[in-house]
Amino acid sequence: MLAPLAAAEILEIWPENWKSWRLFCQVSSQWRTGMGGATGLCYEAVYPLIDRAADNPDEWDDLFEDVATMERAALTAMHET
């Protein structure tokens, strides 16, 4: 499980990543889980949000790739022992 940020810790999000970060935060409760814990995001929840956020097909692809990258990083952190 991910450790919460300390109260004094500041997380800086670059402006070009803000939309991707917001999408990831919006689906942060939409994890598929199994016996070993989280296995990935429920993409049925991800796709409609990207549809609404993306201004064009290229941005849709970029947003999806960004969210998938954050998903992999979160899964790695969740499964570290």
N, C-alpha and C positions, 0 to 999 in steps of 0.2 A: 504494500500500500504506500502511496506517496505521502511523504511527510509534509505537513502544512508549512507554509512560509512563516518564518519568525516574524513577529510584529515589527521589528526594526528593519527587516530585509526588504529591499526595494527591487522590484522586478521591472526592468526597462524594456518596453516594446517599441521597436523602431516603427515609424509611421507606415512604412511600406508593408509591415507585417500585421498591422492592427486588425484588418478585416479577417485575416486567417486566424489570429488569436481569438477574436470574438466568436468566430464560428466554432472553434475548438471548445471554448468555454460553454457555448450554448449546448453542445452535445456531450458535455462532461459527465452526464448521468446516464448516457445511452450506451453502456458497455455490455457486450455479450459476455457471459460468464459460463464457466464449466467447473468441473471438479477441481481444477488447478487454479481457479481464479479467472481474471479477465482474459479474454482471447482476442478481442478487437472491438472496434466500434460497430454499432448497429447502423449500417449504411442506409437503411430505410429512413433513419432520422437525419442523416447527414445530407443526402441528395437534395431534399426540398429546400433546405437552408442555403445550400450553395446555389441552387436555381434562383433563389430570391436575391442573393448577394452579388452574383456575377453579372457584369454588364455586357459580356460577350463570351463566346466559346473559349477563347484563349484564357481569359480570366478564370472561367469555370475550371479549366484544367489546372491552372496554377493554384487556385484555392484548394482543390481536391488534393493535389500533391503536397501542399503545405500541411493540411490537416492529417494526411496519412503519415507524414514525417513526424508530426507531434504524437500521433497515435503510437508509432513504433517506439519513440523515445519513452513515452509513458509506460508502455508495456514492459520495456526493458527495466525501467525503474521499479515497477510493481513486482517484477519477478526476481529481482536481485535478492540474494539471501545473505 
